[in-house]
Every structure is written in C-alpha cells, then in structure tokens.
Amino acid sequence: MKALSIIAVVLAGLSFFIPVVGVFTAMLATLLGLIAFRSESTLSGVAIGLNLLNTAFFSPSLLIAEAVNQSENIDSAGDLYWFYVGFHVVALVIGIILAYTKKKV
C-alpha cells in the first residue's frame, strides 16, 4: 500500500502541471490515496490535500468550465466547482475516518 500512496502523491504533483486533464488526474490520485489511506495515512493525506489545493485554487480549466456552465444556466451558481472540490473533501473525511477506525494488530 505504500507504493500506491507514493503513486498518488506523484500523480497529485503531476496534476498541477497538466492543463485540462489535471482535474481528472487529481480525482484518480484521490481515489488511489483513499484506497491506501488505512495503511499509509500520512502519504495519502498529503496526496488528497495536494489534490484539494489543486482543484480549489490552481485549476484554471475548472474555473473556465464553471464560467461557461454559469453563462448557459444562470441558476447553477458554482455547481461544477463544488462537485469537484466536494469530491476531494468527502474523500479526505472518509480517509480520516478509516485512519481512526484502523485496528491495532
């Protein structure tokens, strides 16, 4: 599981530099980090935290897509943005719950 969390951190780092597909790479890295969270909580937490920062603040393609979505549908204020950011927040909360419920062997 350590290798899986290292791959998640590497993908999280790469998602900062990939222009359009970086949001989906961040989601994949979050899923990998969530799978490995129970055994490697530190590295997986770093990966999910990096993905959250990337999606929330450093993703211009997501902001452009949200602007286009809002211009087409006035009632959807931030739905696309909050879906992607909420995905990472929910994954982080689930990971923390998994880390706290880990049985000591």
Secondary structure, DSSP 8 states (H G I E B T S, - for coil): -HHHHHHHHHHHHHHTT-SSTHHHHHHHHHHHHHHTTTT-HHHHHHHHHHHHHHHHHS-HHHHHHHHHHHHH-TT-SSHHHHHHHHHHHHHHHHHHHHHHT----
